[in-house]
Amino acid sequence: MPQQLSIFDQNESPSQVASRKSHIANRQFICLDIEATGLNPENEKVIEIALVKFDDNKIIDTYQTLINPERDVPEEITHLTGIKSEDLYKAPKIGEVKNKIKEFIGDLPVVGHFIEFDINFLNYHGFNFNNIQLDTYELAKIILPSEESYNLEVLGHKFHITHENAHRALDDVLACIELLKILQEQIRDIADNVWPQINHILKKGQCVWAEEFLFWQNKSLQSSDNDFQTFFPNQKTTTKQQATESDVLDIECQALNKNFIGNQPVIFQPSYYLDIDKFIILLKQEVLSPLETIFCLKMILVIDKFQKSYSPDNPDLISKKIVKLFNEEKNLWQTVSHDFYSLLQTKFWRQTQKNLAIMITHEFLYELIKANPVNFNKMKSLRICNPDLFIKHLLSNVNQSIYLNNLLATGKNSANLNNNLTILFGLLGIFYEKLFGTEKSEQEIIPKQLNDISWQQIKKMIENFKKIYSLPLKITTLLDLILNIDFDNYVFTLNKTEKSEVFLKFYPKNFPQKISLLNNYFSEIETHNEFPLSLSENCYIQHFLDTKININDKDKKTEKNQIFLSDIEQILSIINNQNDTDYIFISSSERNSNNLYTLLFDQIDKENTAILAQQVNGSIGKIQELWAQNTSSNRILILKYENLHSFLFKHNEKLKAHVVLIIYNLPFDYMKNPVNKISSAKFKNTFLEFAIPRVTLEIKNIINSFSKIQNRETQTFCLDRRIQNYNNALIENLSTMSDIIL
C-alpha cells in the first residue's frame, strides 16, 4: 500500500495539501471490488469489476462489467460467485475497459474491503493505481475491536446489510458502502472524553483513516487537553504483597485447558491481561508506527467500553477476551501485558484471593513455571484437569521463541532498526536453506552447523546492533540468547513455516524437572480426567509428571460409544444420500485439511451440501459464523482437533437433527520434532509408551466432547486404518471408552 499522508503531516508539499483538502471538502470516494479466477495475480485473471462513485449522502455513478479472462473459470470460483465460463465469452477483455476504469476512478480515494488485494491485482495487470486506499476491513478492526470475524458477509449479517449475492462485485461494493456508513456512525458516537486520547494518538502516529476520524468528531474537541490519569482506571493496590513459606492460602485451585472453559469464570495467565501502566508508556512515545497507531486506537475504544462496566468493589482486568488481535498485534500486546509481578499487585488478584476456590488455565501454570515468582503465595491444592493436554503443550509453552521478523523497535531510530531486523530475518532464511533446503519444518541445530559463514554474518550483525542502537530490554535479551547459545542446557531449533516465516526456538533440556516447581506454589497436586484411562495412558501421565502428583480417575465410568471404521467412499455415499445432517471432519494438520477439502469438493452434491474448512475458507472465527448462517440441507465442516471442543460448546443448539463426526486421520506426533524428542527421552519404548497414549488421549477428548451433544442422533467414523495396527495398542487404549467396529 502506498504511503498515506496524515492530516498532521507538516512536510506535505502545497500541491499535496491542496489535493488532500479538496477531497475532504468534496467528500467523494470510489468503492471498488473485483472477482477473479483465483487469489494470485501472477496466475489468475479478473472476471468482474464494479465501481461506485459516492459521497456522504448519495451514490453518484456506477460502473460494472464482466471481464473475459481468456481462460475457463474454475469450478470452485463458479460455485462461489455464480459466474460461469460461458457467461464471459462475449464480455470485454481487461485491456478494452482499462481506460474507462481509470477515467471513472480518477484521483479519488478508493474504498474497499481488503482493498489492497483488489488494487494490487489490478496493478499487476497494468493499471498502476496510486490512489489513497481506504480499507473498511482495517477501519472495522479499530471501531469494532471485539468481533470474531471481519469478513464482509459476517459484518453484513451483524448489521442487517442487504447482501443477497455475496462474491458478486457490485453487490459487494454496495454492501461495503453500507458498512462504511455504519462505521462512520460509530465514529460519530464516540464519547467526548475519548477524543483527546484519539487525537493524541493520531498526532503521533500514521493512520490512513485519520482524516475520517477528524471529519466526524465534534470540532470543539480537536484542541482539548489529554489527561491520562482521569481516563485510565487505577487497577493497582497501594501495598505490596510478599509471600513467605509459612503462608498457605486456603484456596483450592482447578486448572483447565482453554478449550474446555465455556462460560465458567476463570483466571488466565498474566500475559492475557492488559497492564495499563505499560500501555500508557507506549502512548507517551514520541512517535507511533502504523501498527502501534492502529493498536492504540483499538485499545482506547476497548478501554472506554471496559470503563463503563468497571467497579472498584468488583475489580476486573482488560483481557484478550474482549479484543481481537491479529499477527503482529499479538506481539505488541506482549509488550503491554502483565507479568506475574505486576498481576499480583492488582486489586483483581487481591480480590481473587478472597475466594475459597478458583479456576485457572493451563497457560497460567505454564507462565508460573517459567516465571517462578517469589511473591506468589502458596495455595492449598491444585487439580489439573485434562492432564494429557497439559502435558502435550507444556514444553511448547516453556520454550523461548525468537521471531526476528516480528521484533518491534520504537523511538527515533525505530524505522532504521526495524529495516535492519528485516535484513537479519532474510539472512536467517538463507542460513536455513543452506542447511535444510526448501523443506518447511522445525529442524534441530547442532554446534558444528554454527561454523557456517552465514551464521557468522548473523552474529556480526547482531553485535553491531548492540553497539549502534539503544535497544529495548526485550530485544536485547533475545539477541543475547542468539549470541551465546547454551547447547548443554537447551535444544536449539530453526523453524520455517508454510508462510516462509523463519524463527528460532530454545527448549530447556531440564523441562521435566521444571514441573516440580509447582510444588512451591501448591501443597497438594492431583490430576483429573472426565473419562477412564487405560493402563498405558495412566503410566504415561504418571511417568511424565512429578511422582508427588496424584492421578485421579478411579471409579470413572462412562457409557461406551461406537467408532465405525470406514473409508472416504462410504462417507461420500452417506453425504450424497442423507439429508438434514452436519458432518464434522477432524484433521490433524492444515495440509490434511486442504487435501480433504479438495477431495470432498469435487465429489459432493453442492446444490444440497455446503462445505467449509478451517484456513481454506478463513479463520476459525469466520467459518464458524458462516457455518451458523448456512441453511443448506447438509453442512460439512473441517476442523483441527483442538477446535472441536469450543465449536461444539458454542454451536451445540444450532446442530442439525443428525450429526456425524469423522476422524479423518489420527493425531500422531512427528517424532523427529525436537519437542517430542525431548519429551519422550525418559520413556524406554518411545512409540508404545509415549506416542500411542498421546494419540488415544487426544481422540478420547474429542469423543468426550462429542458425546455431550444433546437431543441429536450422532455417529462416529474413523477413516484412518492405522487404528488397527501396532498389535491393537490403539484399540486397547480406546476400549475403556469406545468400541471400535471394524
NORWOCOR-V91782 format. One record per backbone hydrogen bond with DSSP energy under -0.5 kcal/mol. CO is the residue of the C=O (numbers start at 1). NH is the residue of the N-H. Records with the same first field share a line. If there is no record, write none. Layout:
CO: NH  NH
//
This chain:
6: 9
9: 12
13: 17
14: 18
15: 19
16: 20
17: 21
18: 22
19: 23
20: 24
21: 25
22: 26
23: 27  28
28: 109
29: 54
30: 111
31: 52
33: 50
35: 47  48
39: 41
40: 43  44
45: 37
47: 67
48: 35
49: 65
50: 33
51: 63
52: 31
53: 60  61
54: 29
58: 55
61: 53
63: 51
65: 49
67: 69
72: 74
74: 77  78
75: 79
76: 80
77: 81
78: 82
82: 84
84: 87
85: 88
88: 91
92: 68
93: 96  97
94: 97  98
97: 101
98: 102
99: 103
100: 104
101: 105
102: 106
105: 108
109: 30  111
110: 134
111: 32
112: 114  115  136  137
114: 117  118
115: 119
116: 120
117: 121
118: 122
119: 123
120: 124
121: 125
122: 127
123: 126
132: 110  134
133: 135
134: 112  136
135: 139
136: 140
137: 141
138: 142
139: 143
140: 144
142: 145
144: 147
145: 324
151: 155
152: 156
153: 157
154: 158
155: 159
156: 161
157: 160
163: 166
164: 166
165: 168
168: 172
169: 173
170: 174
171: 175
172: 176
173: 177
174: 178
175: 179
176: 180
177: 181
178: 182
179: 183
180: 184
181: 185
182: 186
183: 187
184: 188
185: 189
187: 190
191: 194  195
192: 195  196
194: 197  198
195: 199
196: 200
197: 201
198: 202
199: 203
200: 204
201: 205
204: 288
207: 210
209: 213
210: 214
211: 215
212: 216
213: 217
218: 221
219: 222
221: 224
227: 231
228: 232
233: 235
235: 347
244: 247
246: 248
247: 378
249: 251  380
251: 253  380  381
252: 358
253: 383
254: 360
255: 385
256: 362
257: 260
258: 261
261: 264
266: 268
267: 361
269: 272
270: 273  338
272: 320
273: 338
274: 276
275: 279
276: 280
277: 281
278: 282
279: 283
280: 284
282: 285
289: 293
290: 294
291: 295
292: 296
293: 297
294: 298
295: 299
296: 300
297: 301
298: 302
299: 303
300: 304
301: 305
302: 306
303: 307
304: 308
306: 309  310
307: 310
311: 314
312: 315
318: 274
319: 322
320: 323
323: 325
326: 329
327: 330  331
328: 332
329: 333
330: 334
331: 335
332: 335  336
333: 336
334: 337
336: 275
339: 343
340: 344
342: 345
343: 346
345: 237
346: 350
347: 351
348: 352
349: 353
351: 354
352: 355
356: 252
358: 254
359: 267
360: 256
361: 364  365
362: 366
363: 367
364: 368
365: 369
366: 370
367: 371
368: 372
373: 376
375: 377
378: 249
379: 523
380: 524
381: 253
382: 384  526
383: 255  385
384: 528
386: 389  390
387: 391
388: 392
389: 393
391: 394  395
393: 397
394: 397  398
395: 399
399: 401
400: 506
401: 403
402: 404  504
403: 406  407
404: 407
407: 409
411: 414
413: 417
414: 418
415: 419
416: 420
417: 421
418: 422
419: 423
420: 424
421: 425
422: 426
423: 427
424: 428
425: 429
426: 430
427: 431
428: 432
429: 433
430: 434
431: 435
432: 436
433: 437
436: 439
439: 441
441: 443  496
443: 494
445: 492
446: 449
447: 450
448: 451
449: 452
452: 455  456
453: 457
454: 458
455: 459
456: 460
457: 461
458: 462
459: 463
460: 464
461: 465
462: 466
463: 467
464: 468
465: 469
469: 471
472: 476
473: 477
474: 478
475: 479
476: 480
477: 481
478: 482
479: 483
480: 484
482: 485
485: 487
486: 489  490
489: 509
490: 492
491: 507
492: 445
493: 505
494: 443
495: 503
497: 500
501: 497
503: 495
504: 402
505: 493
506: 400  508
507: 491
508: 511
510: 513  514
511: 514  515
512: 515
513: 516
514: 517
515: 518
516: 519
517: 520
518: 521  522
521: 379
524: 382
525: 550
526: 384
527: 552
528: 386
534: 538
535: 539
536: 540
537: 541
538: 542
539: 543
540: 544
541: 545
546: 549
548: 550
550: 527  552
551: 553
552: 529
553: 556
555: 557
561: 739
562: 564
563: 565  741
564: 718
567: 571
568: 572
569: 573
570: 574
571: 575
572: 576
573: 577
574: 577  578
580: 658
581: 635
582: 584  660
583: 585  637
584: 662
585: 587  639
586: 664  665
587: 641
589: 593
590: 594
591: 595
592: 596
593: 597
594: 598
595: 599
596: 600
597: 601
598: 602
600: 603  604
604: 606
605: 608  609
608: 634
610: 636
612: 638
613: 617
614: 616
618: 615
619: 623
620: 624
621: 625
622: 626
623: 627
624: 628
625: 629
626: 630
627: 630
633: 581
634: 610
635: 583
636: 612
637: 585  639
638: 614
639: 587
640: 643  644
641: 644
643: 647
644: 648
645: 649
646: 650
647: 651
648: 652
651: 654  655
652: 655
657: 713
658: 582
659: 715
660: 584  662
661: 663  717
662: 586  664
663: 719  720
666: 668
669: 671
670: 673
673: 676  677
674: 678
675: 679
676: 680
678: 681
679: 682
680: 683
684: 686
685: 689  690
686: 690  691
687: 692
690: 694
691: 695
692: 696
693: 697
694: 698
695: 699
696: 700
697: 701
698: 702
699: 703
700: 704
701: 705
702: 706
703: 707
705: 708
706: 709
712: 714
713: 659
715: 661
716: 564
717: 663
718: 566
719: 721
720: 723
721: 724
722: 725
723: 731
724: 728
725: 728  730
726: 729
728: 732
729: 733
730: 734
731: 735
733: 736
734: 737  738
737: 561
738: 740
739: 563  741
740: 742
741: 565
//
